[in-house]
């Protein structure tokens, strides 16, 4: 499932970056044609803000996933160690009988 999620997320990321690139290119072209247009400047700044916010959210999600993965790995290691200790305990208990 992890690979599938990654492939879908990569596709969505590609779509997002393509859309942002198209929008930025259009605004850049319009601003060159009308450099004093305050609404285009506002649109450009707003689009940049949206891009930066989305990028930050993406980075935070990846960091979150990484932390969850590390905790899960630590938990699994602890569970394996617990099983090992239980098995040794049961073995010693049988030897006492």
KACOR-V530596 format. One line per field, one symbol per residue. psi: psi as a letter, one per 30 degrees, with the letter a starting at -180 (. if undefined). burial: b if it has 24 or more other ideal C-beta (glycine too) atoms within 12 Angstrom, else e. A space follows every 10 residues. Layout:
# KACOR-V530596
psi->???
burial->???
This chain:
# KACOR-V530596
psi->eeeeeeeeee eeeeeeeeee eeeeeeeeee eeeifgjeee eeeeeeeeee eeeeeeeeee eeeeeeeeee eeeeeeeeee eeeeeeeeee eeeeee.
burial->eeeeeeeeee eeeeeeeeeb eeeeeebeee eeeeeeeeee eeebeebeee eeeeeeeeee eeeeeeeeee eeeeeeeeee eeeeeeeeee eeeeeee
